[in-house]
């Protein structure tokens, strides 16, 4: 069960935010090998920090098998640790979007706070940190929940880019730990890098009566090889001159 460090001010933290964090943390614990502890909430006099507004919480993940706490601030060259916190962040975002939309809409994760150009900048790559800075129009320059880490952020900290909720492969790998996480609404599939644009746009298979006729249209022929290189596939279609462009 997720724990809260004694002696910290939790009563002045946004209670809906805290309830959402706690509920998801328990789901995360049940589906992963990590325990979740909350150790910082409201901090008066924190200046511009969201802790000073009662809208930020810091967490720590502990490996249940070893009893060791995972480092959670400006971690360099340790993708396993980074992905563990990113998995929690993705899952929290998905859970909040479903169960507390206002929280999900304004949620930020410190792992996406940019350290590009200054890896040791205060607050950058803050894996422990979650807040509601979106309420004040604050964003994240090192990544986002849908796409994950930007290439620049990844290079800065020696990790792989991506890993966001729109990454289907990442979702498959993280599903056990994410629990009820879902892809961000409106996420688009990653385009095929080998896609070729059809010169005449949308193609359609001709009606049976048209086959064998010589028509003033463009004949598009595609020949491809199977994965073994032994099978050949051929398909053909008559293309409409006025169709909107599409990709093969």
Protein Blocks (a to p, Z undefined) as FASTA:
>chain_A
ZZddehiafklgcfklmmmmmmmmmmmmmmccbdcddfbfcdehkljafklnopaccddd
ddfklopacdfehpehilklmmmmmmmmmmmmmmmmmmmmmlmmmgccfklpcfehiamb
ghiaplkbccfklmnopacfkbcfknopafklmmmnopaeehilklmklmmmmmmmnoma
ccdehiacdddfkbccdfklpaddddfklgopacdbdddddddddfkopaccdddddddf
kbccddZZ
